[in-house]
Amino acid sequence: MANTSGGTGWHSRAKFGWEFFGAELKRRREERGLSQQELGRRVFCSGSYIGQFEAGMRKPQLEIAERIDVELGTDGFFARMCRQLIDNEPYFDYFVEAKYLESIATAIHAYAPLYVPGLFQTAAYARSVMIGSFPLAPDSDIERWLAGRLERQAILEHPTKPLLWAVLDENVIRRPISGPRVMHEQLVHLAALADRRRIMLQVVPMSEGTLTLGGLLKLMSFEDAPTVAYEEGAMSGMLRDDPAQVARYQLAYDFIRATALSPAASLDLIRTVAEEYGDES
């Protein structure tokens, strides 16, 4: 996993870059005598969004950066910086902002119906998922994506932050991704994270039948900003920050969590399935 303590890794450089983007935005906005609300009105977003961009809490979409350049007369400065920072991301475009928000969240609640969430994947499991999803991708792309995924797991190095709670569908632990050995290692890793109380795990038994969500859902909470929902499907992802939409996702997540086994029973099931894979490997 990446070392984030010294500020020399990619994660630290990227975070610094977006903080610099925000600082420059604030400086140049004030030079033009515009409030956050006024600039937001001109570029078709809220003033609170401008404040979050300036604080480095959110990343603007490229089209917003382009409109900011027009309104501030900065000759493409913010659009160029935005493109450069995004191009340096080892992630798909739709996940770039979600990954950043994940790194600053105070709590992350996830529901996973198909695979172990990326934050908790072993290298072998993650590689198998990527190859299965993109069977024609060159090895260089697979390894780049894998490095990015493992680097995200740096947030697990903190003993308590962010709070992490994952609800897995039972088929997640029973689908033999890349065979018994890889699955045994993956489930042992999950159990170890739960044993040291780094994550809270629950499993929804298959006997529950139809669920209210068909894809991965991640609810991310922050110290000074509203909760954001991230949903992901096949080769696509979407951030939702409208309060009414987020509330609906939260309710759906709560209903699913209510159908899950208790954390203790879930951990027992994970260990049992891990042993079964261990006997086969």
Rosetta silent file (secondary structure, phi, psi, omega in degrees, C-alpha in Angstrom):
SEQUENCE: MANTSGGTGWHSRAKFGWEFFGAELKRRREERGLSQQELGRRVFCSGSYIGQFEAGMRKPQLEIAERIDVELGTDGFFARMCRQLIDNEPYFDYFVEAKYLESIATAIHAYAPLYVPGLFQTAAYARSVMIGSFPLAPDSDIERWLAGRLERQAILEHPTKPLLWAVLDENVIRRPISGPRVMHEQLVHLAALADRRRIMLQVVPMSEGTLTLGGLLKLMSFEDAPTVAYEEGAMSGMLRDDPAQVARYQLAYDFIRATALSPAASLDLIRTVAEEYGDES
SCORE:     score description
SCORE:     0.000 S_00000001
   1 L     0.000  156.810 -176.282    0.000    0.000    0.000 S_00000001
   2 L   -73.248  148.262  174.807    1.054    3.573   -0.593 S_00000001
   3 L   -92.279  116.198 -178.059    2.744    5.601    2.084 S_00000001
   4 L  -102.806    2.596 -173.804    0.778    8.803    2.590 S_00000001
   5 L   -80.968  -27.390 -173.492    2.662   10.113    5.595 S_00000001
   6 L   -97.674   -8.299  177.578    5.609   11.694    3.826 S_00000001
   7 L    78.048   14.827 -178.396    3.888   13.538    1.014 S_00000001
   8 L  -105.798   -8.966 -178.889    5.999   11.941   -1.734 S_00000001
   9 L   -81.615  168.795 -179.760    3.498    9.444   -3.132 S_00000001
  10 H   -57.704  -41.753 -176.531    1.109   10.035   -6.017 S_00000001
  11 H   -57.214  -44.512 -178.125   -1.839   10.455   -3.635 S_00000001
  12 H   -67.224  -39.751  179.938   -0.124   13.327   -1.823 S_00000001
  13 H   -63.624  -41.870 -178.365    0.922   15.030   -5.063 S_00000001
  14 H   -65.876  -41.337 -179.452   -2.609   14.839   -6.455 S_00000001
  15 H   -63.899  -41.676  177.916   -4.154   16.189   -3.287 S_00000001
  16 H   -60.922  -41.190 -179.013   -1.669   19.059   -3.272 S_00000001
  17 H   -59.246  -44.876  179.954   -2.542   19.779   -6.883 S_00000001
  18 H   -71.106  -30.562  175.437   -6.260   20.135   -6.185 S_00000001
  19 H   -66.940  -38.747  177.148   -5.536   22.247   -3.111 S_00000001
  20 H   -65.234  -40.861  175.507   -3.439   24.543   -5.311 S_00000001
  21 H   -54.622  -47.604 -178.077   -6.307   24.673   -7.821 S_00000001
  22 H   -65.289  -41.328 -179.633   -8.623   25.790   -5.014 S_00000001
  23 H   -64.578  -41.063  178.646   -6.206   28.365   -3.641 S_00000001
  24 H   -67.500  -38.078  177.954   -5.715   29.894   -7.091 S_00000001
  25 H   -61.263  -45.519 -179.949   -9.454   29.926   -7.713 S_00000001
  26 H   -62.274  -45.794 -177.878  -10.047   31.804   -4.463 S_00000001
  27 H   -61.985  -46.407 -175.430   -7.253   34.302   -5.171 S_00000001
  28 H   -75.030  -31.606  175.106   -8.352   35.086   -8.709 S_00000001
  29 H   -63.202  -45.797 -179.010  -12.054   35.221   -7.807 S_00000001
  30 H   -66.883  -33.451  176.260  -11.327   37.780   -5.088 S_00000001
  31 H   -61.138  -32.625  178.305   -9.138   39.781   -7.478 S_00000001
  32 L   -85.369   -1.646  177.514  -12.208   40.122   -9.709 S_00000001
  33 L    71.709   28.471 -178.972  -14.316   41.199   -6.752 S_00000001
  34 L  -104.013  139.414  172.091  -16.736   38.273   -7.070 S_00000001
  35 L   -78.907  166.124  175.555  -18.395   36.413   -4.218 S_00000001
  36 H   -60.215  -39.584 -179.137  -18.619   32.633   -4.284 S_00000001
  37 H   -65.235  -41.789 -178.775  -22.335   32.962   -4.934 S_00000001
  38 H   -67.741  -43.162  178.140  -21.855   35.334   -7.851 S_00000001
  39 H   -64.340  -40.782  178.010  -19.192   33.184   -9.497 S_00000001
  40 H   -59.756  -42.341  179.123  -21.339   30.124   -8.954 S_00000001
  41 H   -60.924  -39.082 -176.048  -24.299   31.833  -10.626 S_00000001
  42 H   -72.815  -30.028 -177.268  -22.170   32.718  -13.632 S_00000001
  43 L  -105.041   12.072  173.417  -20.766   29.191  -14.122 S_00000001
  44 L    65.862   45.526  168.895  -24.084   27.442  -13.378 S_00000001
  45 L  -147.207  174.321 -176.192  -23.345   25.866  -10.013 S_00000001
  46 L   -80.991  158.466  175.269  -24.007   26.876   -6.425 S_00000001
  47 H   -62.863  -31.955  178.742  -21.862   29.204   -4.374 S_00000001
  48 H   -66.571  -32.758  175.800  -21.320   26.390   -1.886 S_00000001
  49 H   -64.332  -43.470  177.489  -19.765   24.325   -4.699 S_00000001
  50 H   -58.181  -42.259  178.530  -17.338   27.142   -5.429 S_00000001
  51 H   -62.145  -38.734  178.638  -16.455   27.135   -1.731 S_00000001
  52 H   -70.531  -34.486  174.679  -15.849   23.374   -1.814 S_00000001
  53 H   -63.212  -44.729 -176.967  -13.647   23.730   -4.899 S_00000001
  54 H   -67.395  -30.858  179.202  -11.627   26.421   -3.148 S_00000001
  55 L   -83.863   -3.806 -178.536  -11.258   24.315   -0.002 S_00000001
  56 L    75.812   16.174 -178.441  -10.084   21.311   -2.023 S_00000001
  57 L   -85.798  -23.675  178.769  -13.056   19.257   -0.870 S_00000001
  58 L  -138.531  156.187  177.449  -14.426   18.698   -4.371 S_00000001
  59 L  -106.014  132.279  179.145  -13.037   18.620   -7.887 S_00000001
  60 L   -75.136  148.976  170.548  -14.788   20.641  -10.592 S_00000001
  61 L   -69.533  155.569 -175.257  -15.864   19.024  -13.821 S_00000001
  62 H   -58.075  -39.699 -178.096  -13.869   20.161  -16.824 S_00000001
  63 H   -65.483  -31.386  176.331  -16.773   22.147  -18.285 S_00000001
  64 H   -69.778  -41.578  177.969  -17.092   24.117  -15.029 S_00000001
  65 H   -59.989  -39.117  178.628  -13.343   24.829  -15.070 S_00000001
  66 H   -65.299  -39.926  178.885  -13.719   26.098  -18.644 S_00000001
  67 H   -69.560  -34.093  176.337  -16.575   28.415  -17.642 S_00000001
  68 H   -61.636  -42.910  178.004  -14.525   29.680  -14.689 S_00000001
  69 H   -57.880  -41.040 -179.908  -11.730   30.622  -17.114 S_00000001
  70 H   -64.044  -47.390 -175.299  -14.214   32.632  -19.173 S_00000001
  71 H   -71.498  -32.031 -178.518  -15.664   34.485  -16.181 S_00000001
  72 H   -96.283   -4.046  179.536  -12.295   35.183  -14.527 S_00000001
  73 L    63.373   42.081 -174.242  -10.445   35.916  -17.773 S_00000001
  74 L  -102.205   14.954  169.051   -7.749   33.364  -16.983 S_00000001
  75 L    52.743   44.239  175.083   -7.060   32.253  -20.570 S_00000001
  76 L    80.872    6.367 -176.609   -7.666   28.525  -20.025 S_00000001
  77 H   -57.938  -50.347 -175.548   -5.552   28.298  -16.842 S_00000001
  78 H   -72.581  -33.784  176.411   -8.095   26.364  -14.772 S_00000001
  79 H   -66.017  -42.245  178.956   -9.134   24.090  -17.632 S_00000001
  80 H   -63.919  -42.494  179.235   -5.492   23.179  -18.319 S_00000001
  81 H   -64.806  -40.832  179.549   -4.851   22.494  -14.641 S_00000001
  82 H   -61.435  -46.355  179.112   -8.020   20.422  -14.408 S_00000001
  83 H   -61.683  -42.035 -177.991   -7.022   18.326  -17.433 S_00000001
  84 H   -63.902  -45.560 -178.927   -3.509   17.796  -16.080 S_00000001
  85 H   -67.032  -39.442  178.822   -4.696   16.652  -12.664 S_00000001
  86 H   -68.447  -40.438 -179.226   -7.340   14.355  -14.133 S_00000001
  87 H   -63.701  -25.749  179.618   -4.889   12.877  -16.664 S_00000001
  88 L   -81.871   -3.142 -179.984   -2.569   11.935  -13.800 S_00000001
  89 L   -81.242  129.439  177.011   -5.302    9.859  -12.182 S_00000001
  90 L   -86.365   42.008 -176.473   -4.897    6.060  -12.614 S_00000001
  91 L  -134.274  160.928  173.468   -8.687    5.699  -12.586 S_00000001
  92 L   -65.343  150.319 -176.181  -11.552    5.781  -15.047 S_00000001
  93 H   -52.271  -41.371 -174.817  -12.956    9.285  -15.588 S_00000001
  94 H   -69.983  -13.544 -177.342  -16.207    8.471  -13.835 S_00000001
  95 H  -103.915   -7.958 -172.604  -14.375    7.415  -10.657 S_00000001
  96 H   -57.136  -53.238 -178.030  -11.885   10.267  -10.322 S_00000001
  97 H   -68.946  -36.530  178.419  -13.983   12.538   -8.115 S_00000001
  98 H   -61.201  -40.341  179.064  -15.436    9.610   -6.163 S_00000001
  99 H   -63.100  -41.689  179.675  -11.910    8.435   -5.322 S_00000001
 100 H   -64.422  -45.710  179.008  -10.975   11.896   -4.072 S_00000001
 101 H   -62.084  -37.432  176.947  -14.093   12.170   -1.919 S_00000001
 102 H   -57.939  -38.026 -175.976  -13.381    8.693   -0.553 S_00000001
 103 H   -72.751  -17.523 -178.952   -9.952    9.906    0.602 S_00000001
 104 H  -115.109    3.053 -178.384  -11.418   12.774    2.679 S_00000001
 105 L   -70.010  148.906  173.786  -14.597   11.105    3.952 S_00000001
 106 L   -91.599  -20.980  178.097  -15.175   10.655    7.668 S_00000001
 107 E  -151.361  139.300  177.323  -17.462    7.650    7.105 S_00000001
 108 E  -130.776  120.445  175.476  -18.048    5.286    4.187 S_00000001
 109 E  -113.048  124.525 -175.116  -20.996    2.898    4.067 S_00000001
 110 E  -125.631  146.210  169.548  -20.965    0.504    1.112 S_00000001
 111 E  -121.569  128.050 -176.977  -23.244   -2.145   -0.334 S_00000001
 112 E  -125.265  113.436 -178.745  -21.653   -4.632   -2.735 S_00000001
 113 L   -92.470  -14.648 -173.031  -23.840   -7.120   -4.667 S_00000001
 114 L  -122.139  -46.054 -176.062  -21.184   -8.602   -6.979 S_00000001
 115 L  -132.666  160.219  170.550  -17.616   -8.181   -5.769 S_00000001
 116 L   -59.315  133.078  178.715  -15.695   -7.323   -2.623 S_00000001
 117 L   -55.591  146.313 -174.981  -15.395   -3.499   -2.575 S_00000001
 118 H   -55.122  -34.894 -179.683  -12.115   -2.232   -3.994 S_00000001
 119 H   -60.953  -23.521 -173.608  -10.913   -0.821   -0.670 S_00000001
 120 H  -113.919   10.902 -177.780  -10.866   -4.333    0.784 S_00000001
 121 L   -82.927  142.649  168.839   -9.590   -6.360   -2.171 S_00000001
 122 L   -76.343  164.976 -179.238   -6.340   -8.296   -2.144 S_00000001
 123 H   -62.204  -43.144 -177.747   -4.010   -7.767   -5.085 S_00000001
 124 H   -65.958  -41.628  179.286   -4.748  -11.202   -6.566 S_00000001
 125 H   -65.722  -46.256 -179.100   -8.508  -10.763   -6.244 S_00000001
 126 H   -60.801  -44.165  179.759   -8.409   -7.228   -7.686 S_00000001
 127 H   -60.799  -42.205 -179.911   -6.299   -8.323  -10.641 S_00000001
 128 H   -63.909  -40.952  178.180   -8.727  -11.161  -11.409 S_00000001
 129 H   -62.769  -42.252 -178.977  -11.725   -8.825  -11.274 S_00000001
 130 H   -66.949  -43.296  178.877  -10.020   -6.374  -13.642 S_00000001
 131 H   -65.058  -39.597  178.034   -9.007   -9.047  -16.122 S_00000001
 132 H   -65.514  -35.447 -179.804  -12.510  -10.499  -16.015 S_00000001
 133 H   -78.017  -31.243 -177.594  -14.051   -7.070  -16.608 S_00000001
 134 L  -133.405   71.648 -173.529  -11.570   -6.085  -19.353 S_00000001
 135 L   -64.188  -19.343 -178.530  -10.281   -9.330  -20.887 S_00000001
 136 L  -101.673    2.248 -179.800   -8.668   -7.567  -23.867 S_00000001
 137 L   -70.201  140.982  177.615   -6.902   -4.842  -21.858 S_00000001
 138 L   -67.152  155.617 -178.888   -3.086   -4.916  -22.072 S_00000001
 139 H   -57.677  -33.893 -179.202   -1.148   -5.982  -18.988 S_00000001
 140 H   -62.346  -38.392  177.641    0.219   -2.446  -18.614 S_00000001
 141 H   -68.797  -43.088  179.440   -3.304   -1.082  -18.124 S_00000001
 142 H   -58.908  -45.887 -178.259   -4.220   -3.851  -15.681 S_00000001
 143 H   -67.783  -34.834  177.616   -1.120   -3.174  -13.586 S_00000001
 144 H   -67.172  -45.119  177.891   -1.730    0.585  -13.632 S_00000001
 145 H   -62.871  -40.850 -179.590   -5.334    0.139  -12.511 S_00000001
 146 H   -62.985  -43.696  178.757   -4.221   -2.348   -9.865 S_00000001
 147 H   -60.312  -40.946  178.075   -1.626    0.065   -8.469 S_00000001
 148 H   -64.233  -40.954 -179.476   -4.273    2.764   -8.215 S_00000001
 149 H   -65.525  -43.722 -179.845   -6.689    0.457   -6.431 S_00000001
 150 H   -68.184  -32.127  178.752   -4.100   -0.692   -3.900 S_00000001
 151 H   -65.866  -35.143  176.939   -2.991    2.876   -3.319 S_00000001
 152 H   -57.600  -29.150 -175.166   -6.532    3.811   -2.313 S_00000001
 153 H   -71.904    0.057  175.324   -6.222    1.321    0.533 S_00000001
 154 H   -57.484  -27.300 -179.479   -3.824    3.669    2.309 S_00000001
 155 H   -66.745  -17.295  177.898   -6.859    4.949    4.225 S_00000001
 156 H   -74.059  -15.236 -177.789   -6.975    1.566    6.011 S_00000001
 157 H   -70.808  -25.204  175.020   -3.676    2.375    7.697 S_00000001
 158 L   -74.604  135.793 -173.578   -5.396    4.801   10.078 S_00000001
 159 L   -67.957  -22.496 -175.072   -6.770    2.779   13.007 S_00000001
 160 L  -135.965  -17.603 -173.678  -10.194    4.446   13.134 S_00000001
 161 L  -120.458  138.442   -6.215  -10.774    6.928   10.295 S_00000001
 162 L   -75.894  163.668  170.752  -12.763    6.853    8.176 S_00000001
 163 E   -64.801  131.420 -176.704  -15.476    4.722    9.704 S_00000001
 164 E  -125.079  125.274 -178.948  -15.984    1.817    7.256 S_00000001
 165 E  -135.784  119.285 -177.562  -19.118   -0.321    7.061 S_00000001
 166 E  -121.802  131.658  174.653  -19.645   -2.805    4.233 S_00000001
 167 E  -110.894  119.843 -177.341  -22.724   -4.901    3.495 S_00000001
 168 E  -110.087  139.221  169.370  -21.992   -7.775    1.099 S_00000001
 169 E   -71.341  146.955 -176.194  -24.418   -9.973   -0.747 S_00000001
 170 H   -59.348  -32.422 -179.368  -23.709  -13.630    0.078 S_00000001
 171 H   -65.503  -18.263  176.728  -22.871  -14.421   -3.538 S_00000001
 172 H   -62.621  -39.891 -177.596  -19.890  -12.034   -3.191 S_00000001
 173 H   -88.966   -9.897 -178.680  -18.178  -14.468   -0.846 S_00000001
 174 H  -103.641  -20.374  177.825  -19.323  -17.580   -2.704 S_00000001
 175 L   -70.459  120.788 -173.877  -18.477  -16.651   -6.305 S_00000001
 176 L   -79.886   74.568  178.247  -15.054  -18.324   -6.873 S_00000001
 177 L   -61.886  114.465  176.609  -13.154  -15.403   -8.391 S_00000001
 178 L    62.192   17.283  172.748   -9.977  -16.920   -9.881 S_00000001
 179 L    98.772  171.403 -173.504  -10.356  -20.119   -7.876 S_00000001
 180 H   -59.154  -40.566 -175.478  -10.186  -21.336   -4.259 S_00000001
 181 H   -63.526  -46.313  179.368   -6.722  -20.032   -3.399 S_00000001
 182 H   -64.001  -41.449 -179.538   -7.502  -16.430   -4.349 S_00000001
 183 H   -67.751  -39.650  177.305  -10.880  -16.580   -2.596 S_00000001
 184 H   -59.079  -47.626  179.530   -9.386  -18.085    0.557 S_00000001
 185 H   -61.080  -41.985 -177.961   -6.820  -15.275    0.720 S_00000001
 186 H   -64.812  -45.229 -177.441   -9.503  -12.642    0.070 S_00000001
 187 H   -71.861  -34.086  174.282  -11.901  -13.866    2.738 S_00000001
 188 H   -63.229  -38.992  177.900   -9.120  -14.291    5.293 S_00000001
 189 H   -63.729  -44.625  177.311   -8.150  -10.684    4.560 S_00000001
 190 H   -58.571  -46.244 -179.091  -11.740   -9.514    5.117 S_00000001
 191 H   -62.455  -37.793  179.697  -11.912  -11.416    8.398 S_00000001
 192 H   -65.690  -40.552  177.261   -8.619   -9.893    9.543 S_00000001
 193 H   -62.569  -39.546  179.013   -9.890   -6.362    8.859 S_00000001
 194 H   -70.637  -38.308 -179.127  -13.018   -7.135   10.875 S_00000001
 195 H   -61.404  -37.051  179.158  -11.011   -8.782   13.680 S_00000001
 196 L   -91.253   15.813  174.098   -8.992   -5.651   14.244 S_00000001
 197 L    57.236   32.356  176.208  -12.217   -3.660   14.168 S_00000001
 198 L   -83.889  -31.365  176.555  -11.096   -1.637   11.154 S_00000001
 199 L  -133.897  153.678  171.144  -14.284   -2.368    9.251 S_00000001
 200 E  -101.482  126.247 -177.096  -17.785   -3.481   10.140 S_00000001
 201 E  -117.616  138.113  170.854  -18.958   -6.317    7.893 S_00000001
 202 E  -137.422  148.662  179.428  -22.411   -7.740    7.295 S_00000001
 203 E  -119.421  130.840  174.625  -23.595  -10.346    4.796 S_00000001
 204 E   -88.370  115.644 -178.608  -27.058  -10.425    3.257 S_00000001
 205 L   -66.447  148.837 -178.923  -28.046  -14.126    2.961 S_00000001
 206 H   -61.799  -22.831 -179.408  -29.269  -15.349   -0.414 S_00000001
 207 H   -65.297  -12.327 -179.714  -32.505  -16.426    1.258 S_00000001
 208 H   -74.220  -15.931  176.085  -33.529  -12.755    1.388 S_00000001
 209 L    71.841 -137.713 -173.893  -34.363  -12.841   -2.329 S_00000001
 210 L   -66.519  134.527  177.577  -34.906   -9.554   -4.193 S_00000001
 211 L  -111.013  167.921 -174.341  -33.010   -6.529   -2.894 S_00000001
 212 L   -85.514   -8.281 -179.513  -33.656   -2.837   -3.444 S_00000001
 213 L  -130.117  138.488 -177.705  -30.316   -2.110   -5.146 S_00000001
 214 L  -106.012   -5.916 -178.934  -28.772   -3.830   -8.147 S_00000001
 215 L  -136.565  177.461  179.814  -25.312   -2.256   -8.175 S_00000001
 216 E   -63.879  137.134  176.100  -22.559   -1.057   -5.889 S_00000001
 217 E  -129.385  136.198  177.238  -23.556    1.831   -3.626 S_00000001
 218 E  -132.399  124.615  175.737  -21.252    3.942   -1.526 S_00000001
 219 E  -106.632  119.887 -176.264  -22.464    6.620    0.896 S_00000001
 220 E  -115.192  125.624 -179.482  -19.698    9.026    1.893 S_00000001
 221 E  -109.092  153.538 -174.316  -20.044   11.442    4.813 S_00000001
 222 L  -135.773  160.525 -177.828  -17.826   14.443    5.573 S_00000001
 223 L   -68.294  -40.887 -173.508  -17.025   16.696    8.469 S_00000001
 224 L  -126.820   26.141 -179.280  -18.093   19.937    6.789 S_00000001
 225 L  -150.439  157.379 -178.735  -20.144   18.884    3.771 S_00000001
 226 L   -67.110  158.859  176.813  -23.334   16.926    3.032 S_00000001
 227 L   -64.247  142.871  178.850  -23.316   13.180    2.424 S_00000001
 228 E  -120.724  140.628  175.425  -22.715   12.072   -1.183 S_00000001
 229 E  -105.041  139.605  174.653  -23.890    8.837   -2.819 S_00000001
 230 E  -125.373  123.432  177.019  -21.843    7.034   -5.451 S_00000001
 231 E  -116.966  142.981 -176.740  -23.412    4.263   -7.507 S_00000001
 232 E  -133.708  135.934  175.514  -21.504    2.088   -9.940 S_00000001
 233 E  -122.355 -157.367 -179.896  -22.590   -0.262  -12.692 S_00000001
 234 L   -68.752  108.234  176.343  -20.875   -1.967  -15.599 S_00000001
 235 L    58.896   31.133  177.703  -18.136    0.456  -16.751 S_00000001
 236 E  -153.859  154.869  177.166  -20.032    3.467  -15.416 S_00000001
 237 E  -154.444  155.953 -176.383  -20.404    5.399  -12.208 S_00000001
 238 E  -148.013  130.793  172.373  -22.339    8.398  -10.949 S_00000001
 239 E   -89.175  138.292  177.491  -22.053   10.733   -7.978 S_00000001
 240 E  -124.565  120.897  178.659  -25.310   11.950   -6.455 S_00000001
 241 L  -123.423    1.178  173.728  -25.297   14.930   -4.126 S_00000001
 242 L   -64.944  125.090 -174.738  -28.884   16.144   -4.384 S_00000001
 243 H   -55.019  -38.475 -179.950  -30.175   15.805   -0.789 S_00000001
 244 H   -66.588  -41.497  178.333  -33.454   14.189   -1.836 S_00000001
 245 H   -66.181  -44.197 -179.745  -31.661   11.594   -3.976 S_00000001
 246 H   -60.899  -39.011  179.012  -29.093   10.882   -1.287 S_00000001
 247 H   -62.438  -37.480  178.069  -31.897   10.377    1.231 S_00000001
 248 H   -67.955  -40.545  176.538  -33.481    7.764   -1.048 S_00000001
 249 H   -64.361  -40.006  178.954  -30.177    5.924   -1.402 S_00000001
 250 H   -61.724  -41.868  179.404  -29.703    6.065    2.359 S_00000001
 251 H   -64.346  -43.670  178.466  -33.144    4.546    2.906 S_00000001
 252 H   -61.308  -41.978  178.221  -32.446    1.770    0.384 S_00000001
 253 H   -62.698  -43.156 -179.892  -29.126    1.045    2.095 S_00000001
 254 H   -62.611  -39.150  177.974  -30.808    0.947    5.506 S_00000001
 255 H   -63.731  -42.614  179.372  -33.411   -1.532    4.235 S_00000001
 256 H   -65.125  -44.708 -179.344  -30.676   -3.799    2.861 S_00000001
 257 H   -62.085  -31.968  179.348  -28.635   -3.580    6.050 S_00000001
 258 H   -67.839  -23.002  179.630  -31.743   -4.519    8.040 S_00000001
 259 H   -89.976   -6.995 -175.348  -31.965   -7.801    6.105 S_00000001
 260 L   -79.041  159.397  171.702  -28.318   -8.694    6.709 S_00000001
 261 L   -65.530  158.615  176.239  -26.925  -11.105    9.259 S_00000001
 262 L   -62.948  159.438  177.909  -25.482   -9.571   12.411 S_00000001
 263 H   -55.050  -40.723 -179.640  -21.785   -8.611   12.243 S_00000001
 264 H   -66.059  -45.409  179.117  -20.870  -11.615   14.409 S_00000001
 265 H   -66.971  -35.883  178.816  -22.904  -14.072   12.329 S_00000001
 266 H   -64.340  -43.527  179.911  -21.588  -12.499    9.120 S_00000001
 267 H   -65.428  -38.560  176.062  -17.995  -12.924   10.255 S_00000001
 268 H   -60.623  -42.771  179.677  -18.669  -16.544   11.187 S_00000001
 269 H   -64.778  -43.372  178.977  -20.069  -17.163    7.702 S_00000001
 270 H   -60.777  -43.487  178.822  -17.081  -15.509    6.040 S_00000001
 271 H   -64.498  -39.910  179.908  -14.690  -17.637    8.063 S_00000001
 272 H   -63.116  -45.721  179.024  -16.644  -20.799    7.242 S_00000001
 273 H   -66.468  -36.140  176.788  -16.584  -20.094    3.514 S_00000001
 274 H   -61.207  -42.857  178.327  -12.877  -19.211    3.735 S_00000001
 275 H   -62.426  -39.598  178.375  -12.187  -22.602    5.313 S_00000001
 276 H   -61.775  -42.514  176.521  -14.131  -24.309    2.525 S_00000001
 277 H   -66.336  -37.348  179.276  -11.997  -22.566   -0.075 S_00000001
 278 H   -62.558  -36.861  179.164   -8.881  -23.411    1.942 S_00000001
 279 H   -68.377  -26.955 -177.701   -9.768  -27.108    1.859 S_00000001
 280 H   -85.711  -22.234 -173.309  -10.123  -26.942   -1.929 S_00000001
 281 L   -82.806    0.000    0.000   -6.881  -25.082   -2.612 S_00000001
